[in-house]
Amino acid sequence: MLEKHDHVRLIRDTDTDQGLIPAGAEGAIVHVGDGHAAFIIEFTNPVHVATTVPADAVVWVDPDNPPIPPNAVMVPWRPFILERIAAHRAKRRAKDKED
């Protein structure tokens, strides 16, 4: 399940109150809505805007691996992706403890 500060990418063009955000836009979750149905995401690439996006429009991005092309077929919640998310969070928490 996605959490605050996770890096995400849009998997489809999404019309928001801030305008159309194109598929492939990347950003970080700044707020998780009730029941994880939507997120407020601060996008930084290719636009800089913070807006609400439905949960089914985003996938987690592993900042330690190269980006997946926006036209690639994405399957958000396969077990290997959940394992990568868990490993990344463990590494991030260990680094936070060092600092």
C-alpha positions in Angstrom: 0.0 0.0 0.0 1.3 3.4 -0.9 2.4 5.8 1.9 3.2 9.4 2.4 6.5 10.4 0.7 6.4 7.4 -1.8 7.5 8.3 -5.3 4.8 7.6 -7.9 4.1 7.8 -11.6 0.8 8.4 -13.4 -0.2 5.4 -15.7 -2.7 7.4 -17.7 -3.6 11.0 -18.5 -5.5 12.4 -15.5 -7.8 15.4 -15.5 -7.6 17.2 -12.2 -8.8 20.5 -10.7 -5.3 21.8 -11.7 -5.7 20.7 -15.3 -4.6 17.7 -17.3 -1.6 15.8 -15.9 0.0 13.6 -18.6 0.7 9.9 -18.2 4.3 9.4 -17.1 4.3 12.4 -14.7 6.2 11.7 -11.5 5.9 13.1 -8.0 5.7 12.3 -4.3 2.6 11.6 -2.2 2.1 14.4 0.3 -1.2 13.2 1.7 -3.1 9.8 1.7 -6.8 10.0 1.5 -9.3 8.0 3.6 -9.1 4.4 2.6 -6.3 5.0 0.2 -8.8 5.9 -2.5 -7.0 9.1 -3.6 -3.7 10.9 -2.9 -2.5 14.4 -3.0 0.6 14.2 -5.1 3.2 16.9 -5.7 4.3 16.4 -9.3 7.8 17.6 -10.3 8.2 16.1 -13.8 7.1 17.2 -16.4 4.8 19.7 -14.5 5.2 21.2 -11.1 1.8 21.1 -9.3 0.2 19.5 -6.3 -3.2 18.0 -6.9 -5.6 15.1 -5.9 -5.3 12.0 -8.0 -7.3 8.7 -7.8 -5.3 5.7 -6.4 -5.8 3.6 -9.5 -4.1 6.2 -11.7 -0.6 5.8 -10.1 2.0 3.2 -9.5 5.0 3.2 -7.1 8.4 4.2 -8.6 11.6 2.7 -7.2 14.0 5.7 -7.0 16.9 3.2 -7.0 16.1 1.8 -10.4 15.8 3.4 -13.8 12.4 4.7 -14.8 10.0 2.5 -16.8 8.8 4.1 -20.0 5.3 5.6 -19.6 3.9 3.5 -22.4 5.0 0.2 -20.7 2.3 -2.1 -19.5 2.1 -1.6 -15.7 0.7 -4.1 -13.3 0.7 -2.2 -10.0 0.4 -4.9 -7.3 2.3 -8.0 -8.2 4.1 -9.7 -5.4 7.6 -8.7 -6.7 6.6 -5.1 -6.7 5.4 -5.3 -3.1 8.8 -6.9 -2.2 10.6 -4.1 -3.8 8.5 -1.5 -1.9 9.2 -3.3 1.4 13.0 -3.5 0.7 13.1 0.2 -0.3 11.2 1.3 2.8 13.5 -0.8 5.0 16.6 0.8 3.4 15.1 4.3 3.8 14.3 3.6 7.5 17.9 2.3 8.1 19.3 5.4 6.4 17.1 7.7 8.6 18.4 6.0 11.7 22.0 6.6 10.6 21.2 10.3 10.2 
